[in-house]
Amino acid sequence: MATVYSRIQTLGEIVTDAITATSTTDVPARDVPAYLIKVATGRYREVCPIIVPEKTCVLGDELRSTNIGPAVGSTDVTDTKYSLETLGRLEEIIGDIITGSSVSSTTGNTETQDIAVPFADTPEVEATKLLVRTMQQNIDYRVGAKQLVYKTDPTGYNTSYLSGYGDARKLVQENKKFFQEQVISYIGTNYPNVLYSRTKCRQDVGYIIDAMTYDLTYGGKFQSLTAGLAYYEGTTLQFDSS
């Protein structure tokens, strides 16, 4: 520990000395090593997402002979209902989140809701809810669970208004961690016996919020559809349904 602290002090002095001398020439250039991972010809099925360090290139031997894709999971497809119901919970609270209304947190969620003006208006609320519903219906339809009673598009959704949902986007993004902890608490309260990775669940909820943020920024439903299709690779179910 002493060695680590000494190293931190030494590195810190580089910055403080440069500030004192009012010169940037004493600050060494950023060291960002580049890596190359060479993959031999073959078919590889990996646990996704595949995360590599910055400045890393994954290079296959040949364009068509090196195939890397997601591994088929061993989770029973009946677990789908937990995803569907937690998305349903997100749809219930997301309108309150982006309009600045206080949300009653599920027991265990210690995150503080971010309430800051400006708030979203009615078209933004309906459009944002529709994005969550799009994910639900794609998962439900493609997995074949058929556990949802499909709802029609919400009244008031303006399909020609493809951008400008800035207030909704801002509050959705700023409450990202709140949504993550809300989902964890919701599962813990309603399904206390379910075994799952809370870290992975938080990551997946983060991807969902990012997808919604993108669509609220640029219009359309492309990223939300992509999030809803995560249970599939092409037409292949990524769960063991046996």
Summary of the structure (lengths in Angstrom):
residues: 242
radius of gyration: 22.6
end to end distance: 50.6
largest distance: 68.4
contacts: 613
relative contact order: 0.13
helix: 49%
strand: 11%
